[in-house]
Amino acid sequence: MQSKQHLAQNVEFGNAGDLDTHGTGWFVGFSDWARKPPTHLRHVPAEELAGGLCVKWFSHPAGNPNGEYKPLSEGRTMSILVSPSSEFRIEFSASDDFATDIVAHTLRRHGDFVIWGPGLFHRAFGVQPACILTVRWSSQK
């Protein structure tokens, strides 16, 4: 089982509008400013090939107090709140029963995001109606 520290290193939260992108707006990619120790999840080296690109636009209704369970993640996934204001909580765990070591965060502001790596279970809670853009890809080394 992974520790909570390991979980924290495989999940990053932030707001796209608050990041210093040196005026470019690019917050995921090969630029040095996409690195954020200790995760580096937003950094994708220019020579690294990406495969299995998937993009999802979904309007999550409010409700489901137990969360919407998702399978074990593969590759990297980023979810961005595109609603002007909302409340969308997402939790991560190394175990499918979420019994221990949970990392959680709530997206509330337009541009709030979470990015995570492979090998994590997650579940989502639409606390308020929320429109989420999700991008998933895998590294091809």
N, C-alpha and C positions, 0 to 999 in steps of 0.2 A: 504494500500500500504506500502511496506517495504521501509525503508530509505536507502540512499546510504551507510551509515555506516553498516547497517545490511547486505547489499549486499556484502560489502567488507569483512565481517566476514565469509561469505559463499563461498568465492572464494579465492584460493591461487595460486600464480604463483611462478615459480622458475626454476632451472636447476638441473636435477638429478645428474650431475657430480660435481656441486658446493656445494651440501649439505654435512654437516658433518655427516657421518653415522658410525663413529668410525671404519672405515676400512671394514665394512661389505657389503656396496653397497645397503642394504635394506633401501629404503626411504619411503615406505608405510608399515605399520604394527604395531605390538604391542610394539616395542622398544621405550624407552623414547625419543630418538632423532627424532622420527617421529612426535613429538608434536611441533607445532609452534604457540604459542599464537598470535592472539586471535582465530584462526580458528580451530586448532586441526583436520583438515580434513584428514591429512595423517595418523593420529593415529587410529588404529583399535585395541581395547583391545583384548587380547588373548581369553577372555571368550565370546566375542561377535561373534555370528554366522552371516555369510554372506549368502545371497541367491540371486538367479537371476543373477548369474555371466554372463556377456556378454563381449566379446572381439572383437574389430573391427580393421582391418588393411585397410586403405583406402588412395588411391592416389588422392588428391584433385587437380583439374586443377586450373590454374590461371583464374581469371575473376569473374563474378557476383558481380558488385559494390554494389548491395543492400544486399549482404550477403545471405547465405543459412539459412533460418529460421528453427528452431527446436522446438518441443513441450516442454511443461513444464517438467522439469527434475524430476525424481524420484530417490531416493537413492543417492549414490555418483558416480561421474563420473570423470575420469582422462584422459586427452588427452596429448600425448607426441609426440613432433616432432622427427621423426626418420630419416628424410632427413638430409644429411650432413650440408646443409645450405639452408634456404628458407625464406618465409615470410607468416605466417598464422595468421590472426587476428581473435579474438573471443571476442564477446561482450555479456554481461549479463544484464538482467533487471528483475524486479519483475512484469512488465506488458508486455503483448504480443505485444503491439504496439511500445515499446521501446521509448515512448515519454519523459520519465523522468528517472532520477537515473540510469545511465548506467555505468557499470564497464567494461573496455576494456583492452586488452593486446595483444601484438603481439609476437608469438613464432618465433624466428629467428635462434637460434643455436640448433644444434643436442643436444637433451636431455632437451630442454625447455619444461615445462609442465604447465598445469593448472588443478586444481582439484576443483570441486564444489559440493555443497550439493543439497538437494531436494528443489523444489519450485521455481526454477529460469527458466526463458526463456533464450535461447541463440541463437546466430546466428554466422555463420562462414564465413570468407572471405579468399579465396585462393588468396592472393596478388601475390604470386609466386607459381608455382607448389610445393606441399608439401605432403609428406607421413606422416600420423598421425596414431598412435596406440592409441586406446581408450578402456578403461576398465571401466565397470559399474557394480555396485553391490548394494544391499540394506542390511541394518542392520536388523537382526532378533533377537530382544531382548526378 
